[in-house]
Amino acid sequence: MRRATIVLSGPDAGVVYRSLRPETGRDVPKARVSMRSEPNRLTLTIDADDTGALRAAVNSYLRWADVAARVRREVTS
């Protein structure tokens, strides 16, 4: 079992959490994802069966988080 823990902090954390929450209910093939939200902080934990599955899940979630944060910044500017 492989694990990655990603911590996002700052004003975008809440928006990213709300954006990614529906995705955590759908497991990526061979991976399980959980999130924990605190004020201005998001902890994303990904457990995967192998390194390839972990890499794929991390890449997907980081891209989705980046899109959510960029949209938030664009809307608020």
PLY file of the C-alpha trace (Angstrom):
ply
format ascii 1.0
element vertex 77
property float x
property float y
property float z
element edge 76
property int vertex1
property int vertex2
end_header
0.00 0.00 0.00
1.25 3.46 -0.95
0.10 6.74 0.62
0.38 10.42 -0.24
-0.77 13.24 2.03
-1.23 16.67 0.50
-1.87 19.74 2.64
-3.27 22.90 1.07
-3.49 26.02 3.17
-4.73 29.52 2.52
-7.90 31.20 1.34
-8.43 28.71 -1.51
-8.62 25.67 0.80
-12.37 25.90 1.45
-13.29 26.24 -2.21
-10.99 23.38 -3.16
-12.56 21.21 -0.44
-16.10 21.92 -1.63
-15.08 21.33 -5.24
-13.33 18.01 -4.60
-15.78 16.61 -2.03
-18.04 14.92 -4.64
-15.00 13.22 -6.18
-13.90 11.58 -2.92
-16.98 9.36 -2.96
-15.83 7.87 -6.26
-12.71 5.85 -5.88
-10.11 6.24 -8.56
-9.17 2.76 -9.82
-6.97 1.08 -7.21
-6.99 4.18 -4.96
-9.01 5.54 -2.04
-9.20 9.22 -1.19
-10.16 11.02 2.02
-10.20 14.69 2.92
-10.21 16.68 6.14
-11.09 20.35 6.21
-10.15 22.95 8.81
-10.37 26.73 8.50
-8.01 27.73 5.66
-6.53 24.22 5.51
-7.31 21.06 3.56
-5.64 17.70 4.08
-6.05 15.23 1.24
-4.94 11.63 1.82
-4.65 9.16 -1.04
-4.04 5.44 -0.45
-3.30 3.29 -3.47
-2.48 -0.31 -4.24
0.66 0.56 -6.21
2.86 3.47 -7.23
1.25 3.91 -10.66
-2.24 4.19 -9.18
-0.97 6.63 -6.55
0.69 8.81 -9.19
-2.46 8.89 -11.31
-4.69 9.81 -8.36
-2.30 12.50 -7.08
-2.06 14.04 -10.55
-5.84 14.08 -10.96
-6.58 15.61 -7.56
-3.82 18.22 -7.86
-5.12 19.29 -11.27
-8.70 19.54 -9.98
-7.50 21.52 -6.95
-5.57 23.90 -9.20
-8.61 24.49 -11.43
-10.86 25.18 -8.42
-8.35 27.64 -6.92
-7.86 29.45 -10.24
-11.61 29.79 -10.77
-12.01 31.20 -7.24
-9.28 33.75 -7.85
-10.72 34.74 -11.23
-14.21 35.20 -9.81
-13.06 37.26 -6.82
-10.73 39.55 -8.77
0 1
1 2
2 3
3 4
4 5
5 6
6 7
7 8
8 9
9 10
10 11
11 12
12 13
13 14
14 15
15 16
16 17
17 18
18 19
19 20
20 21
21 22
22 23
23 24
24 25
25 26
26 27
27 28
28 29
29 30
30 31
31 32
32 33
33 34
34 35
35 36
36 37
37 38
38 39
39 40
40 41
41 42
42 43
43 44
44 45
45 46
46 47
47 48
48 49
49 50
50 51
51 52
52 53
53 54
54 55
55 56
56 57
57 58
58 59
59 60
60 61
61 62
62 63
63 64
64 65
65 66
66 67
67 68
68 69
69 70
70 71
71 72
72 73
73 74
74 75
75 76
